[in-house]
């Protein structure tokens, strides 16, 4: 959530940022509505503070009059206090209504993009931040896409996934289950070696948790919801892991906080159709290892660079060609200030597949979850939050199957062989 003090001081920058995020006219008009409500809030707060102060002063005087035997004055003052309390109660109710109205508008505004974010409306406007400069894999004419390799190498069964759950669900078996487990262990070990603490988090979260990281109300339609228990299935480990620090005040010496977690992820992916969603390209349930960082604002963009280096290293060790995109304003998430997507090249499909998204949210999530720290001057300020996929497994499995197919079977990357157990998947 945007900070109200920033809206007050930097209205022009906020409007410009919202426009680069392709905000609607309705959202743009909310800025001035929020500022008008803020003027009303401050006026009411001043009036209420004055009323509360009068009650305190009169209450002290009543005590003194009672001690000195001036009961008449004391009784008159009690009537005045009773009237003031009624007026203060009305002011408090009005103040609460204005604060709620202000927050209802604030939560509808997306985060402001960083100055590096390119302008644009769709994924076609994203900027190639780092291109793959080496030759792309060249496969024989007999090469197959991963959904055709799946049954041949006993990796996954789409029909059984549909039978058990429905369209968009995959059942991994034999080599596929083994490959999933190998990748999860590899990603977690790499994260631990980079200094990330492993978290095993709940897969169902309450509304407060989903709201804090920006999933609600923006992505409500994409989340699975259990109505009876009022809980949401997580779309990523970012949600429960970041919320560990909701309503927490940290010390500067606590930074950096580096966390990692493996979880299944659940996304409805409503409206996703076509050839690009075939096989593992887009599914409703997939496994992912996430990295999360809580950072001092002065260091969060250096931390973002470290996260990019971490994901680069994983893809190089998996021997997969990749490129990095810097997302344009229209293709970024609601909560992000700057996002980089990693894509791996699928040689059999001859297309790039997104496998990781690494973002800095600056204070946007921290403001929602009241994640703060005491700075060196003893003042309380908001921390910065970051997260990234390291990595999402479904498309990584697809890329390994397609890019590493050979006459001997599917070559398992050297870094993964100690986890998988053999050099080839046969």
C-alpha positions in Angstrom: 0.0 0.0 0.0 1.3 3.5 -0.9 2.3 5.7 2.0 0.0 8.6 2.6 2.9 10.9 3.5 4.4 10.2 0.1 1.1 11.0 -1.6 1.1 14.3 0.3 4.6 15.3 -0.6 5.0 13.8 -4.1 1.5 13.9 -5.8 2.9 14.6 -9.3 5.4 11.7 -9.1 2.6 9.4 -7.8 0.3 10.4 -10.7 3.1 9.9 -13.2 4.0 6.5 -11.7 0.3 5.4 -11.8 0.1 6.3 -15.4 3.2 4.3 -16.2 1.5 1.4 -14.4 -1.5 2.0 -16.7 -3.8 2.9 -13.9 -7.4 3.6 -14.8 -8.9 7.1 -14.7 -10.8 6.0 -11.6 -7.6 5.1 -9.9 -5.9 8.3 -10.8 -8.9 10.3 -9.4 -8.5 8.4 -6.1 -5.3 10.2 -5.4 -7.0 13.6 -4.9 -9.9 11.9 -3.1 -7.4 10.3 -0.6 -5.7 13.7 -0.1 -9.0 15.4 0.5 -10.0 12.7 3.1 -6.6 13.2 4.7 -7.3 16.9 5.2 -10.6 16.0 6.8 -8.9 13.4 8.9 -6.3 15.8 10.3 -8.9 18.4 11.0 -11.1 15.9 12.9 -8.0 14.5 14.7 -7.1 18.1 15.9 -10.6 18.7 17.1 -10.7 15.3 18.9 -7.3 15.9 20.5 -8.5 19.2 21.8 -11.7 17.6 23.2 -9.8 14.8 24.9 -7.4 17.4 26.4 -10.4 19.4 27.8 -11.8 16.3 29.4 -8.4 15.5 31.1 -8.1 19.1 32.4 -11.6 19.2 33.7 -11.3 15.8 35.3 -8.3 17.1 37.3 -10.2 20.2 38.3 -13.2 18.1 39.5 -10.9 16.2 41.8 -9.4 19.5 43.2 -12.9 21.0 43.7 -14.2 17.9 45.5 -11.2 18.1 47.8 -11.7 21.8 48.6 -15.5 21.3 49.2 -16.6 23.1 46.0 -19.2 20.5 45.1 -21.3 22.9 43.0 -18.4 23.7 40.7 -17.5 20.0 40.6 -21.1 19.0 39.5 -21.2 21.6 36.8 -17.8 20.4 35.5 -19.1 16.8 35.5 -21.9 17.9 33.2 -19.5 19.6 30.9 -17.3 16.5 30.8 -20.2 14.2 30.0 -21.2 16.5 27.1 -17.6 16.6 25.9 -17.3 12.8 26.0 -20.4 12.5 23.8 -19.0 15.0 21.3 -15.6 13.2 21.4 -17.4 9.8 20.8 -19.1 11.3 17.7 -15.7 12.7 16.5 -14.1 9.3 17.0 -16.8 7.6 14.9 -16.4 10.2 12.1 -12.6 9.8 12.2 -12.9 6.0 12.0 -15.2 6.3 8.9 -12.8 8.7 7.2 -9.8 6.5 8.0 -11.6 3.4 6.6 -12.7 5.3 3.5 -9.1 6.5 3.0 -7.7 2.9 3.3 -10.4 1.5 1.0 -9.1 3.9 -1.7 -5.4 3.3 -0.9 -5.6 -0.4 -1.3 -7.0 0.0 -4.8 -3.8 1.8 -6.0 -0.9 -0.2 -7.3 2.7 0.4 -6.3 4.6 3.1 -8.1 7.2 1.7 -10.6 10.9 2.4 -10.2 12.4 4.9 -12.7 14.1 2.0 -14.5 10.7 0.4 -15.4 10.1 0.9 -19.2 6.8 2.2 -20.4 4.4 -0.2 -22.0 1.1 -2.0 -21.7 1.7 -5.7 -22.5 4.5 -8.3 -22.4 5.5 -7.3 -25.9 6.7 -4.0 -24.4 9.1 -5.7 -21.9 12.8 -4.8 -22.2 15.4 -7.5 -22.8 17.8 -6.7 -19.9 20.2 -9.6 -20.6 20.2 -11.6 -23.8 21.6 -15.1 -24.3 24.7 -14.6 -26.4 25.8 -18.2 -27.0 24.2 -20.5 -29.7 20.8 -21.8 -28.8 20.4 -25.6 -28.5 20.1 -27.4 -31.9 18.1 -30.5 -31.7 17.7 -33.3 -34.3 14.6 -33.4 -36.5 13.3 -36.2 -34.3 13.2 -34.0 -31.2 9.8 -33.9 -29.4 8.1 -31.4 -27.1 7.9 -32.4 -23.5 4.3 -33.5 -23.5 5.3 -36.2 -26.1 8.4 -37.2 -24.1 6.4 -37.5 -20.9 4.9 -41.0 -21.5 8.0 -42.3 -23.3 10.2 -41.5 -20.3 7.5 -42.1 -17.6 7.7 -38.5 -16.3 4.1 -37.4 -15.9 0.5 -38.3 -16.9 -1.8 -35.6 -18.0 -4.8 -37.9 -18.4 -4.6 -39.1 -14.9 -4.2 -35.6 -13.6 -7.5 -34.7 -15.4 -9.1 -37.9 -14.0 -8.2 -37.1 -10.4 -8.6 -33.3 -10.4 -9.5 -31.8 -13.7 -7.9 -29.9 -16.6 -4.6 -28.2 -15.7 -3.5 -30.7 -13.1 -0.5 -33.0 -13.6 0.4 -36.4 -12.0 4.1 -37.0 -11.9 5.2 -40.6 -11.7 8.4 -42.6 -11.6 11.1 -40.6 -13.3 9.0 -37.4 -13.1 8.5 -37.7 -9.3 12.2 -38.5 -8.9 13.2 -35.4 -11.1 10.8 -33.2 -9.1 12.4 -34.3 -5.8 15.9 -33.8 -7.2 15.2 -30.3 -8.4 13.6 -29.3 -5.1 16.5 -30.5 -3.1 19.0 -28.9 -5.5 17.3 -25.5 -5.3 17.0 -25.6 -1.5 20.6 -26.6 -1.0 21.7 -23.8 -3.3 19.6 -21.3 -1.4 21.0 -22.5 2.0 24.6 -22.2 0.6 23.7 -18.6 -0.3 22.6 -17.8 3.3 18.9 -18.3 3.1 17.1 -19.8 6.1 14.7 -22.6 5.1 11.1 -22.2 6.0 8.4 -24.9 5.8 5.2 -22.8 5.6 1.4 -23.5 5.7 -0.3 -23.8 2.3 -3.5 -22.2 3.4 -3.6 -18.6 4.6 -6.1 -16.2 6.1 -7.3 -12.9 4.5 -5.0 -10.8 6.6 -2.0 -12.7 5.3 -3.1 -12.5 1.6 -4.0 -8.9 2.0 -0.5 -8.0 3.5 1.5 -9.2 0.5 -1.0 -7.7 -2.1 -2.8 -10.8 -3.3 -6.0 -9.4 -1.9 -8.0 -7.6 -3.3 -6.0 -7.6 -6.6 -5.7 -11.3 -7.3 -8.7 -12.7 -5.6 -10.1 -14.3 -8.8 -6.8 -16.2 -9.3 -6.7 -17.8 -5.9 -8.4 -20.9 -4.7 -10.7 -20.2 -1.8 -12.1 -22.5 0.9 -15.3 -20.8 1.8 -16.2 -22.9 4.9 -12.9 -22.1 6.6 -12.3 -18.6 5.0 -8.8 -19.6 3.9 -6.9 -19.2 0.6 -4.5 -21.7 -1.0 -1.2 -19.9 -1.6 -0.1 -18.9 -5.1 3.5 -18.8 -3.9 5.6 -19.2 -0.7 6.1 -15.5 -0.8 2.8 -15.0 0.9 3.2 -17.0 4.2 7.0 -16.5 4.4 6.9 -12.7 4.1 4.1 -12.6 6.6 6.3 -14.1 9.3 7.3 -10.4 9.9 3.8 -8.9 9.8 3.4 -6.5 12.8 7.0 -6.8 13.7 9.5 -4.0 14.5 13.0 -5.0 13.6 16.4 -3.6 14.6 18.8 -2.3 11.9 21.2 -5.1 13.0 18.5 -7.7 11.9 19.1 -6.9 8.2 19.4 -8.7 5.9 16.8 -11.3 6.5 17.0 -14.0 3.9 14.4 -16.8 3.8 13.7 -19.6 1.4 10.8 -22.1 1.2 9.6 -24.9 -1.0 5.8 -25.2 -1.4 3.3 -26.4 -3.9 1.6 -23.3 -5.5 -2.0 -23.1 -6.6 -3.3 -20.7 -9.3 -6.7 -20.8 -11.0 -5.1 -19.2 -14.2 -8.6 -18.2 -15.2 -8.9 -17.3 -18.9 -5.7 -19.2 -20.0 -6.3 -21.1 -23.2 -4.4 -22.0 -26.4 -1.3 -23.9 -27.5 1.0 -21.9 -25.2 -0.6 -23.6 -22.1 -0.1 -27.1 -23.4 1.6 -29.7 -21.1 3.6 -28.2 -18.3 3.5 -24.7 -19.8 0.7 -23.6 -17.5 -0.9 -25.7 -14.8 -3.0 -25.0 -11.7 -0.7 -26.7 -9.2 3.1 -26.6 -9.5 6.1 -26.7 -7.2 8.4 -23.9 -6.5 11.3 -22.8 -4.3 11.0 -19.1 -3.4 13.6 -16.8 -2.0 12.4 -13.8 0.2 14.4 -10.9 1.6 13.6 -8.2 4.2 16.0 -5.4 3.7 17.0 -1.9 4.8 15.7 0.6 2.2 19.3 1.8 1.5 20.4 -1.7 0.4 17.3 -3.3 -1.2 18.4 -2.8 -4.8 21.8 -4.3 -4.1 19.9 -7.2 -2.7 17.8 -7.4 -5.8 21.0 -7.7 -7.9 22.2 -10.5 -5.6 18.9 -12.3 -6.2 19.3 -12.0 -9.9 22.8 -13.5 -9.6 21.4 -16.4 -7.6 18.9 -17.3 -10.2 21.4 -16.9 -13.0 23.7 -19.4 -11.2 20.9 -21.9 -10.9 20.1 -21.8 -14.7 23.7 -22.0 -15.6 24.2 -25.1 -13.4 21.1 -26.6 -15.0 22.8 -26.0 -18.4 19.7 -24.1 -19.7 19.9 -21.0 -22.0 18.2 -18.1 -20.5 17.5 -14.4 -20.9 16.3 -11.7 -18.5 13.5 -9.3 -19.2 12.8 -6.0 -17.3 9.0 -5.8 -17.2 7.2 -2.8 -18.4 4.7 -0.9 -16.2 1.7 -2.6 -17.7 3.1 -6.2 -17.3 4.2 -5.8 -13.7 2.3 -7.1 -10.7 0.1 -4.8 -8.6 2.6 -4.7 -5.7 5.9 -4.6 -7.5 8.2 -1.5 -8.0 10.7 -3.3 -10.3 10.5 -6.9 -11.7 12.9 -9.0 -13.7 11.6 -12.2 -15.4 13.9 -15.1 -16.3 13.0 -17.1 -19.4 14.6 -20.3 -20.5 14.6 -21.4 -24.2 12.6 -24.4 -25.1 14.4 -25.9 -28.1 11.6 -28.3 -29.1 8.9 -25.6 -28.9 11.2 -22.9 -30.2 10.0 -20.4 -27.7 11.0 -18.8 -24.4 9.3 -19.9 -21.2 9.1 -17.8 -18.0 10.6 -19.7 -15.0 11.3 -17.0 -12.5 10.1 -13.6 -11.5 12.3 -11.5 -9.1 10.8 -8.3 -7.6 11.5 -5.4 -5.2 8.3 -4.2 -3.6 10.0 -1.4 -1.7 7.7 -0.4 1.2 4.4 -1.4 -0.5 4.0 -4.8 1.3 5.7 -3.5 4.4 3.2 -0.7 4.8 0.3 -3.2 4.5 1.8 -5.6 7.1 3.2 -2.9 9.3 6.7 -4.3 9.0 9.0 -1.7 10.4 12.4 -1.2 12.0 14.1 1.3 14.3 16.7 3.3 12.5 20.0 4.6 14.0 18.2 7.8 15.2 15.6 5.7 17.0 12.8 6.5 14.6 10.5 3.9 13.2 10.4 3.4 9.4 9.2 0.8 6.9 11.4 -2.0 5.6 11.7 -3.1 2.0 10.6 -6.6 0.9 11.8 -8.6 -2.1 11.0 -12.1 -3.5 11.9 -14.3 -6.4 11.3 -17.8 -7.8 14.4 -19.9 -7.5 12.9 -21.7 -9.3 9.4 -22.8 -10.6 9.6 -26.4 -11.4 7.0 -27.2 -14.1 8.7 -25.3 -16.9 12.2 -26.2 -15.7 11.2 -29.8 -16.1 9.8 -29.1 -19.5 13.0 -27.3 -20.6 15.3 -30.1 -19.2 13.3 -32.7 -21.1 13.3 -30.8 -24.4 16.8 -29.2 -24.4 18.7 -32.3 -23.1 17.1 -35.0 -25.2 19.6 -37.2 -27.0 20.1 -40.7 -28.4 21.0 -41.9 -24.9 17.9 -40.5 -23.3 17.4 -37.2 -21.4 20.8 -35.9 -20.2 20.6 -34.9 -16.5 22.7 -31.7 -15.9 25.9 -32.4 -14.0 24.9 -30.3 -11.0 21.7 -32.3 -10.7 23.1 -35.8 -11.1 24.0 -36.3 -7.5 20.4 -35.6 -6.6 18.8 -37.6 -9.4 21.2 -40.5 -9.2 22.1 -41.1 -12.8 23.5 -39.3 -15.8 20.5 -40.0 -18.1 16.8 -40.3 -17.7 15.8 -43.4 -19.6 
